[in-house]
Amino acid sequence: MSTVHELAIAMAVVDQVESALREQEAEAGDARVRSLTLRVGELSGVVPEALDFSFGVAAQGTVLADARLLIETVEGRARCEECGRDTATGMPPDLWCGGCSRAMSLTGGRELEIARVVLDDPEIRRGGDVPEASHVPHR
């Protein structure tokens, strides 16, 4: 399995998160990233296992070095413009409508986005109080 494509993606993700943290430096302080959630469409051409491996390499020596990478897979979906049917495409994708035998348009499954970044509170590392956990709904 070649991970060159996924390594480039992982490096871009690390870059984007570090850049966002620099912009938010006043709020983030010396916080490090505890976890990072990526939404990856099953039709995006990204191999999750290769991305996970590549993220470990790309994150070395950065504020993401100890971060846990979570990957949410987004199902491929398509919609028929003729009859309005919305359905999962499967893998490989089936883009023909089972209802009217017309071509369908992709509506989901090509995503590749940063969904969530959870920071490690520097106060906790210094022995401060642990804040209450808040629930973040799963998308």
N, C-alpha and C positions, 0 to 999 in steps of 0.2 A: 504494500500500500504506500503510495506517495503522499507525503504530508506537506509538500511545498506550498500548495494552494492554501491549506489550513494554517500553515505557519505565517503566511502573509496576512491572513485574516486575524490571527491571534495577535500579531505585532500591531496591527491597526487598532484593534480593540484596546490593547494595553496603552497605546499612544492616546487614544480618545479619553480613556478614563483618567490617565495622568494629567492630561490637558485640562479636563473638567475640574479635577481636584486643585490644580494650580489656580484656576479662575476663582474657585470657592475657598481659597486658602484661609481667609479670615474665619470662615465657619468650620472648615475641616481641620484646621490646625495641623498637628503632626499625625493625624489619623492614618491608619493603613486600611486597606480593603480586606474585609473578612470574607465576603463572598460576592460573586458576580454571576448574574443570571443572564444567559443569552437565549433568545427565541430563535430557533433555527428551523426553517421550513423543510419538510421532507423532500421537496422538489428543488431545493436551493443548490444542490450539487456539493454540499458540505458533508463530510463524513464526521459525525460526532466524536468518534473515538480518536480520529486523527486530530481534530480540533482540541480535544482535551489534552492530548499529549503535547501538541504544539503550544498550547497556552502555558503549560508548565515551563517550557523552554523560554518563551517570550517574556514571561513574568519575572524571571530570575533577575535579582538586583533592583527591582522596582517596588513601589508601594503595594503591588499585587502579588509579591513573591509568596506569601503564605495564604493567599486567597483560595477559597474553594470555588471551583467553576461548576455551575449548575446549568444544564442545557435542557430547555423546554422544547420538545419537538412539536412543530405546528403541522397538523394534518393538511395534505393537499386537498383542495376543494375546487369545484367547478360549478358553473351555473349555465343553464340552457336559456338563451335569450328568446327562443321560440315558445317553449312551454313553461318556463320559470322554474324548472326543477333545479334544486341545489343538492349536490351530493359529493361524497368523498371520491377522490380520483383513484386511490390505490397506488401501488407501486409495482410495475411501471404504471404511469398515469393513463387512465382510460378517459378520453375526452369526447366520447360519443354518448349522447343522451339515451338512456335506456327507455325513456318514455316516448320520444318522437324520432329517434335515430338521427338527430342533427348534431352538428359540432357544438361543443360547449366551450365556454371561456373560463380560464383559471381565475379564481377569486382568492385563493390562499395557498400557502405552502412554499412560497419563494422567500419568505421572511429571513432576514439575518439582522438581528437588532439587539442592542443592549437593553434589557428589560428592567434590571434592578442592580443596584450597587449597594452593598451593606458595608458600612465602615466599622472598624474596630475602634471603640471609644478609648482615647488615650488615658482618660481618668480611670478606667477599669484596669489598664496595665499598671497604673501607679498605685492601685489598691483602693480606689474610690468605690462608692456605692454602685452596684449593678442596677441600671435602670430597668423598669418593667418592660417586658417584651410586648411589642404591639403586633397585631395580626396584619399581615399584608395579603390581601386576597390574591389567589392564583388566577392568572388570566388564561 
